[in-house]
Amino acid sequence: MGLHDQIAALMDRFDAGDLTALDPSPTVDAVFGDLVAQLVDPALGRDVVERACARIDHDPGWRTRAGTIRRAAAAAETAMERFHASAIASRRGQAHEMASAVAPFPYYDNYESLVGAEAEGITPLRGDREQRRVAFCGAGPLPLSGVLWRRLTGDDVAMLEVDADAARLASGVVSRLVADGLCSPVGLDVVTADAATIDARLVDVVIVASLVPAQSVAAIANRLAVDGGQVLLAVRSAVGLTARFAYERIDPGEIEALGFEHLGTVAPATAVYDGPVAPAVGVARTDPALLSIAPAGVLNTTDLFRPRR
């Protein structure tokens, strides 16, 4: 079965499946698990992906159905994070490593790989300020990105979340991980706040989650362009099929138009469409705009920017 047929079959499953409720269930888990497997399939070549993306972009029927799947995927991801955040916060007994502490959340390895690749790409671009502090915007109910960044780099991390209930769940997760001895009780904070109100003087890196809407990303960028100094802005996004089916694409040119220099991209080790091409694992990276390479199972790209002065 060719990629076009596989995508058509996937769309049919979404049309036929009972996805009115998106909380984790065998049906929801199977459909979205198959979606993720399709998006990260290392066997897909660039030409095949380009043709499939072009079909989605230019066929109104496919474009509409892909948009429906993308919105459902975002809602399902949030529902999944709420479900697992509640389970983690209420867990009894001590966990001794992060993977078991958040089990059975199925995408822990993806988070760990993405944060590691982002740290590799961002660290050489940071300034010399003594106290490094990161703001993670759109922490959601399961704040693994901020937690893992703190564990990996030792930076102070403020995790901003505008939804009060999601922030409450995130705080419960952090408290549980602190009790497990897997998180420091200091230097890791969940803050209920609109990220567009961030005080850029207090941080040197701002990371924006992939589920933050485009208009909110623009509001954050506008704030940093005014008083961000030399703060680094890292915007998680997507390209290729992932941008059609899972996450909204944030065009780097739109951020540049707000007064930023595009420094480069952290990309997964797969061929992608309308973005950088990461070489196969083990092949030397030669594109200077490709700052770091995440494993092929990672869905997101991350674009890095700095305000122009």
GIRA-V991446 format. One record per residue. N is the residue number from 1. RES is the residue in three letters. SS is DSSP state (alpha for helix, beta for strand, coil for the rest). PSI is psi as a letter, one per 20 degrees, with the letter a starting at -180 (NA if undefined). Layout:
N|RES|SS|PSI, N|RES|SS|PSI
This chain:
1|MET|coil|p, 2|GLY|coil|r, 3|LEU|alpha|g, 4|HIS|alpha|g, 5|ASP|alpha|h, 6|GLN|alpha|g, 7|ILE|alpha|g, 8|ALA|alpha|g, 9|ALA|alpha|h, 10|LEU|alpha|g, 11|MET|alpha|g, 12|ASP|alpha|h, 13|ARG|alpha|h, 14|PHE|alpha|h, 15|ASP|alpha|h, 16|ALA|alpha|h, 17|GLY|coil|q, 18|ASP|coil|n, 19|LEU|coil|k, 20|THR|coil|h, 21|ALA|coil|p, 22|LEU|coil|j, 23|ASP|coil|q, 24|PRO|coil|p, 25|SER|coil|r, 26|PRO|alpha|h, 27|THR|alpha|g, 28|VAL|alpha|g, 29|ASP|alpha|h, 30|ALA|alpha|g, 31|VAL|alpha|g, 32|PHE|alpha|h, 33|GLY|alpha|g, 34|ASP|alpha|h, 35|LEU|alpha|g, 36|VAL|alpha|g, 37|ALA|alpha|h, 38|GLN|alpha|g, 39|LEU|alpha|h, 40|VAL|coil|j, 41|ASP|coil|o, 42|PRO|coil|i, 43|ALA|coil|i, 44|LEU|coil|p, 45|GLY|coil|r, 46|ARG|alpha|g, 47|ASP|alpha|g, 48|VAL|alpha|g, 49|VAL|alpha|g, 50|GLU|alpha|g, 51|ARG|alpha|g, 52|ALA|alpha|g, 53|CYS|alpha|h, 54|ALA|alpha|h, 55|ARG|alpha|g, 56|ILE|alpha|g, 57|ASP|alpha|h, 58|HIS|alpha|i, 59|ASP|coil|o, 60|PRO|alpha|h, 61|GLY|alpha|g, 62|TRP|alpha|g, 63|ARG|alpha|g, 64|THR|alpha|g, 65|ARG|alpha|h, 66|ALA|alpha|g, 67|GLY|alpha|h, 68|THR|alpha|g, 69|ILE|alpha|g, 70|ARG|alpha|g, 71|ARG|alpha|h, 72|ALA|alpha|h, 73|ALA|alpha|g, 74|ALA|alpha|g, 75|ALA|alpha|h, 76|ALA|alpha|h, 77|GLU|alpha|g, 78|THR|alpha|g, 79|ALA|alpha|g, 80|MET|alpha|g, 81|GLU|alpha|g, 82|ARG|alpha|g, 83|PHE|alpha|g, 84|HIS|alpha|h, 85|ALA|alpha|g, 86|SER|alpha|g, 87|ALA|alpha|g, 88|ILE|alpha|g, 89|ALA|alpha|h, 90|SER|coil|j, 91|ARG|coil|q, 92|ARG|coil|q, 93|GLY|coil|q, 94|GLN|coil|p, 95|ALA|coil|q, 96|HIS|coil|i, 97|GLU|coil|q, 98|MET|alpha|g, 99|ALA|alpha|g, 100|SER|alpha|h, 101|ALA|alpha|h, 102|VAL|coil|j, 103|ALA|coil|q, 104|PRO|coil|k, 105|PHE|coil|p, 106|PRO|coil|i, 107|TYR|coil|k, 108|TYR|alpha|g, 109|ASP|alpha|h, 110|ASN|alpha|g, 111|TYR|alpha|g, 112|GLU|alpha|g, 113|SER|alpha|g, 114|LEU|alpha|g, 115|VAL|alpha|h, 116|GLY|alpha|g, 117|ALA|alpha|h, 118|GLU|alpha|g, 119|ALA|alpha|h, 120|GLU|alpha|h, 121|GLY|alpha|h, 122|ILE|alpha|g, 123|THR|alpha|g, 124|PRO|coil|i, 125|LEU|coil|i, 126|ARG|coil|q, 127|GLY|coil|a, 128|ASP|coil|j, 129|ARG|coil|q, 130|GLU|coil|g, 131|GLN|coil|o, 132|ARG|coil|p, 133|ARG|beta|p, 134|VAL|beta|p, 135|ALA|beta|p, 136|PHE|beta|o, 137|CYS|beta|p, 138|GLY|coil|l, 139|ALA|coil|h, 140|GLY|coil|a, 141|PRO|coil|i, 142|LEU|coil|n, 143|PRO|coil|l, 144|LEU|alpha|h, 145|SER|alpha|g, 146|GLY|alpha|g, 147|VAL|alpha|g, 148|LEU|alpha|h, 149|TRP|alpha|g, 150|ARG|alpha|g, 151|ARG|alpha|h, 152|LEU|alpha|g, 153|THR|alpha|h, 154|GLY|coil|j, 155|ASP|coil|q, 156|ASP|beta|p, 157|VAL|beta|p, 158|ALA|beta|p, 159|MET|beta|o, 160|LEU|beta|p, 161|GLU|beta|p, 162|VAL|coil|h, 163|ASP|coil|o, 164|ALA|alpha|h, 165|ASP|alpha|g, 166|ALA|alpha|g, 167|ALA|alpha|h, 168|ARG|alpha|g, 169|LEU|alpha|g, 170|ALA|alpha|g, 171|SER|alpha|h, 172|GLY|alpha|h, 173|VAL|alpha|g, 174|VAL|alpha|g, 175|SER|alpha|g, 176|ARG|alpha|g, 177|LEU|alpha|h, 178|VAL|alpha|g, 179|ALA|alpha|h, 180|ASP|coil|i, 181|GLY|coil|j, 182|LEU|coil|i, 183|CYS|coil|q, 184|SER|coil|q, 185|PRO|coil|i, 186|VAL|coil|q, 187|GLY|coil|j, 188|LEU|beta|o, 189|ASP|beta|p, 190|VAL|beta|p, 191|VAL|beta|p, 192|THR|beta|o, 193|ALA|coil|q, 194|ASP|coil|p, 195|ALA|alpha|h, 196|ALA|alpha|i, 197|THR|alpha|j, 198|ILE|coil|q, 199|ASP|coil|n, 200|ALA|alpha|i, 201|ARG|alpha|i, 202|LEU|alpha|i, 203|VAL|coil|r, 204|ASP|coil|i, 205|VAL|beta|p, 206|VAL|beta|p, 207|ILE|beta|p, 208|VAL|beta|p, 209|ALA|coil|q, 210|SER|coil|i, 211|LEU|coil|j, 212|VAL|coil|p, 213|PRO|coil|q, 214|ALA|alpha|h, 215|GLN|alpha|h, 216|SER|alpha|h, 217|VAL|alpha|g, 218|ALA|alpha|h, 219|ALA|alpha|g, 220|ILE|alpha|g, 221|ALA|alpha|g, 222|ASN|alpha|g, 223|ARG|alpha|g, 224|LEU|alpha|h, 225|ALA|alpha|h, 226|VAL|alpha|g, 227|ASP|alpha|k, 228|GLY|coil|i, 229|GLY|coil|c, 230|GLN|coil|k, 231|VAL|coil|q, 232|LEU|beta|p, 233|LEU|beta|p, 234|ALA|beta|o, 235|VAL|beta|o, 236|ARG|beta|p, 237|SER|beta|b, 238|ALA|coil|q, 239|VAL|coil|r, 240|GLY|alpha|b, 241|LEU|alpha|h, 242|THR|alpha|h, 243|ALA|alpha|h, 244|ARG|alpha|h, 245|PHE|alpha|i, 246|ALA|coil|g, 247|TYR|coil|q, 248|GLU|coil|p, 249|ARG|coil|p, 250|ILE|coil|o, 251|ASP|coil|p, 252|PRO|alpha|h, 253|GLY|alpha|h, 254|GLU|alpha|h, 255|ILE|alpha|h, 256|GLU|alpha|h, 257|ALA|coil|i, 258|LEU|coil|j, 259|GLY|coil|k, 260|PHE|beta|q, 261|GLU|beta|p, 262|HIS|beta|o, 263|LEU|beta|h, 264|GLY|beta|a, 265|THR|beta|q, 266|VAL|beta|p, 267|ALA|beta|q, 268|PRO|beta|q, 269|ALA|coil|m, 270|THR|coil|q, 271|ALA|coil|p, 272|VAL|coil|r, 273|TYR|coil|q, 274|ASP|coil|k, 275|GLY|coil|a, 276|PRO|coil|q, 277|VAL|coil|o, 278|ALA|coil|p, 279|PRO|coil|r, 280|ALA|coil|q, 281|VAL|coil|p, 282|GLY|coil|i, 283|VAL|coil|p, 284|ALA|coil|q, 285|ARG|coil|p, 286|THR|coil|i, 287|ASP|coil|o, 288|PRO|coil|h, 289|ALA|coil|i, 290|LEU|beta|o, 291|LEU|beta|h, 292|SER|beta|q, 293|ILE|beta|p, 294|ALA|beta|q, 295|PRO|coil|q, 296|ALA|coil|h, 297|GLY|coil|i, 298|VAL|coil|p, 299|LEU|coil|h, 300|ASN|coil|q, 301|THR|beta|q, 302|THR|beta|p, 303|ASP|beta|p, 304|LEU|beta|p, 305|PHE|beta|q, 306|ARG|beta|p, 307|PRO|beta|p, 308|ARG|coil|q, 309|ARG|coil|NA
